[in-house]
Amino acid sequence: MTLSPETAWILIGLVIAGTMLAILRVTGFAYYNSVVWHNLRVEVHRLRIAQQRRMYDMAMGVLSESKDAASPKVAPPAVGTEVHEPAATNETSQAA
């Protein structure tokens, strides 16, 4: 059975249309996936900063109870900075 030229062009057009739809689907999925990953990274960064601030507040609460009330308050760390444990002072090392 032979195909007429019109039927062949219609089949070629259908193959091209299917290929284009597949390319658009893969491109759309890749874009969606990158947006999801970006949102996940932003949320993780936000949670890490919140956890660092909670840990800092807990550490400062423990230190402020052990020191006298006249000691100056330390400002919380800036956003995106790491919180380090305070170094042991002579007062705390002698008390232990």
N, C-alpha and C positions, 0 to 999 in steps of 0.2 A: 504494500500500500504506500503510495506516495503522498506527501503533504503538499498542499498548495502553498504558494508564497505567502498568502495572507495568513494562513493558519500557522506557518512557521514564525512569522513576525509576532503574532499574538502570543505564542508560546515563549518566544525570546523576551517579549515585554513582561510576561508574567514572572519569568525567572529573574529579570532585572528588578521588578517591583518587590519580589520576595527577598532578594538580596539587600535592597535598600532598607526594607523594614527590619531585617535582621541587624543591619549595621546601626540603625537608629535605636533599636532595643538595647544592644550592647553598649552603645554610647550613653544612653539614658541611665542604664544600670550603673555604669562606671561613675557617672556624675552623682547619682544618688548615694552610692557607696562612699564617695569622697566626702559628701556632706555629712553623712552619718558618722564617719570617722572623725571629722573635724569637731562636730558637736560632742562626741565622746571625749576627745582630748580637752576641750574647753571645760567640760563638767569635771573631769579628773583634776585639772589644774585648780578649779574652784574648790573642790573638796580637799585637796592637799593644803591649800592656804587656810581653809577653815580649821583643819586638823592642827596645823602648826599654831594657829592663834589659840586654840583650846589648850594645847600642850603648854604654850607660853603662859597663858593665864593660870593654869594649874601650878606651874613652876613658880610663878611670882606669888601666888597665894600661899604656897608652902614657905617661901623665903620671907614673905612679909610677916607671917605668924612667928617665925623664929627670930626676927630682928625687932628692934624697938620701933615705935610708931613714928619717930622723928626722921627715919631714913627716907631719902627722896625716892619718889616713884620713878620707875624706868618706863619710858614710852614703849608701846608695842612695836614690833618690827614692821618695816614697810612691806607693802604687798609684793610678793615674789621673792622675798629674801628668806634665807634659811634661819631657823631659830636654833641656837646652840645652848647647851646647858651652861649655867653660870659656873665660873671657876670657883673652887673652894677657897674661902678666905680664912684668915687666921682665927676668926671667931668661930666659924663652923668646924674647923679642924680641931680646935682646942676643946669644943663642946663634945666631940665624938670620942 
